Amino acid sequence: MAQGHDALASGLERALARHLRERLGDEPKVTELARLTAGAANETWRFEAVGSGGDGERLGCILRRSPASLGVEAAADSETNLGKTGEAAVQQAARAAGVAAAEVLFVLDQDDNLGEGYVMTLLEGETIPRRILRDPEYGRLRAHLAHDCGRTLAQLHSVDPARLPTLNRMGAAEQLERYGEIYRSFGQPVPVFDLALRWLADHRREPSRVTLVHGDFRNGNLMVGPEGIRAVMDWELAHLGDPMEDLGWLCVTSWRFGEIDHPVGGFGQREDLFAGYEAAGGDRVDPDVVRYWEVFGTLKWGIMCMIMTHSHLGGVTRSVEKAAIGRRVSETELDLLNLLA
């Protein structure tokens, strides 16, 4: 195992150095390459690039990578099939539109033989929800973070579609069909999920407009500092759809991490989220539509928990993390009952 890791690290160092030559000089060095623990399917690596000159530029970097060995599983788990090349393009377009996001430096290519991936600049900040919600240094941040999230989402939803790669259009109808099929394929009936699927089909409405949707905008995918949001992360589920989907997903109970009285990410109230969104130029928010997407997001997360369970049980990816996440299906059942009561 150690030899395989060393060989992978050496291959990554060579490929990364080759891509960095244009920016850092003829003989850049890649140092302190280390894989971070975050991510079950995708890998995240941190490293420092050092230029070849006497006063060579030092650049902290992050590599997001889908290993070639996980290509089939990654495609099966992805609802967008965006790939890391598309993910990088969406992140860069959002950054150009003013969304807080890391700068994309380059994308790995086929000659690297290292799977799909891209490198971005390293940003420092906090991403662990428990710390964001409980540490004293983020007390002042929590007071305005819901409003900041609304403002950030308004910027994100204003990205010109012409600047984006080709994205799947996935409204409520398409996603209900997709997740309903996945759920039924397991042959493991969950009556509350059946009830939620019927409710969502009966209450579905067409969106007032179609925009870029992040798809996983939540506490845990935000990097913050005491002053506010420093970066929106993990763009792999980006698609075109109803912008209210992002607002509803942020309010799903699972992303409150125990702080259930603060429906927006465990740190804020819906009214502050909506006010921040509208003040930054977003559409007028209909709370009923956001609630629809909150119900949808809760069901979606429950089915995603089932996906990860069966990935482990079926031997696709043996993972204690995925096995443990599977136990959270029952949490989403209770959340759905509370929402639909």
Backbone hydrogen bonds, N-H to C=O, Kabsch-Sander energy under -0.5 kcal/mol:
donor,donor_aa,acceptor,acceptor_aa,energy
5,H,1,M,-2.3
6,D,2,A,-2.6
7,A,3,Q,-2.4
8,L,4,G,-2.2
9,A,5,H,-2.7
10,S,6,D,-2.4
11,G,7,A,-2.2
12,L,8,L,-2.6
13,E,9,A,-2.6
14,R,10,S,-2.1
15,A,11,G,-2.2
16,L,12,L,-2.9
17,A,13,E,-2.3
18,R,14,R,-2.0
19,H,15,A,-1.9
20,L,16,L,-1.7
21,R,17,A,-0.7
21,R,18,R,-0.8
23,R,20,L,-0.6
24,L,20,L,-2.8
25,G,21,R,-2.3
29,K,50,V,-2.5
31,T,29,K,-0.6
31,T,48,E,-3.1
34,A,46,R,-2.4
36,L,44,T,-3.1
43,E,65,R,-3.4
45,W,63,L,-2.7
46,R,34,A,-2.9
47,F,61,C,-2.0
48,E,31,T,-2.8
49,A,59,L,-2.9
50,V,29,K,-2.7
51,G,57,E,-2.8
52,S,24,L,-1.6
56,G,53,G,-1.6
59,L,49,A,-2.9
61,C,47,F,-2.8
62,I,120,M,-2.7
63,L,45,W,-2.9
64,R,62,I,-0.5
64,R,118,Y,-2.5
65,R,43,E,-2.7
65,R,63,L,-0.5
66,S,116,E,-3.4
70,L,67,P,-1.7
71,G,68,A,-1.6
74,A,70,L,-3.1
75,A,71,G,-2.2
76,A,72,V,-2.1
77,D,73,E,-2.5
78,S,74,A,-1.6
86,G,82,L,-0.9
87,E,83,G,-2.4
88,A,84,K,-2.4
89,A,85,T,-1.8
90,V,86,G,-2.4
91,Q,87,E,-2.5
92,Q,88,A,-2.3
93,A,89,A,-2.1
94,A,90,V,-2.5
95,R,91,Q,-2.2
96,A,92,Q,-2.2
97,A,93,A,-1.1
98,G,95,R,-1.8
99,V,94,A,-2.4
101,A,99,V,-0.6
105,L,119,V,-3.1
106,F,119,V,-1.3
108,L,117,G,-2.5
112,D,109,D,-1.7
113,N,110,Q,-1.4
116,E,66,S,-1.3
118,Y,64,R,-2.0
119,V,106,F,-2.9
120,M,62,I,-2.6
121,T,103,E,-2.2
122,L,60,G,-2.5
126,E,224,V,-3.1
131,R,128,I,-0.7
132,I,128,I,-2.1
133,L,129,P,-2.7
134,R,130,R,-1.2
135,D,131,R,-2.4
138,Y,135,D,-1.7
139,G,136,P,-2.0
142,R,138,Y,-2.4
143,A,139,G,-0.9
144,H,140,R,-0.6
144,H,141,L,-1.6
145,L,141,L,-1.2
148,D,144,H,-2.2
149,C,145,L,-2.5
150,G,146,A,-2.0
151,R,147,H,-2.2
152,T,148,D,-2.7
153,L,149,C,-2.6
154,A,150,G,-2.1
155,Q,151,R,-1.9
156,L,152,T,-2.5
157,H,153,L,-2.6
158,S,154,A,-0.5
158,S,155,Q,-1.0
159,V,156,L,-1.3
163,R,160,D,-2.2
164,L,161,P,-1.6
170,M,168,N,-0.7
170,M,240,L,-3.0
175,Q,171,G,-2.1
176,L,172,A,-2.7
177,E,173,A,-2.1
178,R,174,E,-2.3
179,Y,175,Q,-2.9
180,G,176,L,-2.1
181,E,177,E,-2.0
182,I,178,R,-2.1
183,Y,179,Y,-2.6
184,R,180,G,-2.4
185,S,181,E,-1.8
186,F,182,I,-0.7
186,F,183,Y,-1.1
187,G,184,R,-1.3
188,Q,183,Y,-0.5
193,F,190,V,-1.1
194,D,190,V,-1.8
195,L,191,P,-2.3
196,A,192,V,-2.4
197,L,193,F,-2.6
198,R,194,D,-2.0
199,W,195,L,-2.4
200,L,196,A,-2.8
201,A,197,L,-2.0
202,D,198,R,-2.3
203,H,199,W,-1.7
204,R,201,A,-0.6
211,T,241,G,-2.6
213,V,239,H,-3.2
218,R,216,D,-0.9
221,N,218,R,-2.3
223,M,231,A,-3.0
224,V,126,E,-2.6
224,V,222,L,-0.5
225,G,228,G,-2.5
228,G,225,G,-1.2
230,R,223,M,-3.2
231,A,223,M,-1.8
232,V,100,A,-2.5
233,M,221,N,-2.7
238,A,235,W,-1.7
239,H,213,V,-2.1
240,L,168,N,-2.8
241,G,211,T,-2.4
245,E,242,D,-2.1
246,D,243,P,-1.0
247,L,243,P,-0.8
248,G,244,M,-2.4
249,W,245,E,-2.4
250,L,246,D,-1.7
251,C,247,L,-0.7
251,C,248,G,-0.8
252,V,249,W,-1.3
255,W,252,V,-1.8
256,R,253,T,-2.1
257,F,254,S,-0.6
259,E,256,R,-2.0
260,I,258,G,-1.5
262,H,259,E,-1.8
264,V,268,G,-2.2
265,G,250,L,-1.5
265,G,263,P,-1.3
266,G,262,H,-1.6
267,F,264,V,-2.2
268,G,264,V,-1.2
272,D,269,Q,-0.5
273,L,269,Q,-1.8
274,F,270,R,-2.9
275,A,271,E,-2.2
276,G,272,D,-2.3
277,Y,273,L,-2.0
278,E,274,F,-2.6
279,A,275,A,-2.5
280,A,276,G,-1.2
281,G,278,E,-1.5
282,G,277,Y,-2.5
289,V,286,D,-0.9
290,V,286,D,-1.8
291,R,287,P,-2.5
292,Y,288,D,-2.0
293,W,289,V,-2.0
294,E,290,V,-1.8
295,V,291,R,-2.5
296,F,292,Y,-2.6
297,G,293,W,-2.9
298,T,294,E,-2.1
299,L,295,V,-2.3
300,K,296,F,-3.0
301,W,297,G,-2.6
302,G,298,T,-1.9
303,I,299,L,-2.4
304,M,300,K,-2.6
305,C,301,W,-2.1
306,M,302,G,-1.5
307,I,303,I,-2.3
308,M,304,M,-2.2
309,T,305,C,-2.1
310,H,306,M,-2.6
311,S,307,I,-1.9
312,H,308,M,-1.7
313,L,309,T,-3.0
314,G,310,H,-2.4
315,G,312,H,-1.3
316,V,311,S,-1.2
317,T,311,S,-1.9
319,S,317,T,-0.5
323,A,319,S,-2.2
324,A,320,V,-2.5
325,I,321,E,-2.4
326,G,322,K,-1.6
327,R,323,A,-0.6
327,R,324,A,-1.1
328,R,325,I,-2.0
329,V,326,G,-1.3
330,S,327,R,-0.7
332,T,328,R,-1.6
333,E,329,V,-1.5
334,L,330,S,-1.7
335,D,331,E,-2.3
336,L,332,T,-2.4
337,L,333,E,-2.2
338,N,334,L,-2.2
339,L,335,D,-2.0
340,L,336,L,-2.5
341,A,337,L,-1.2
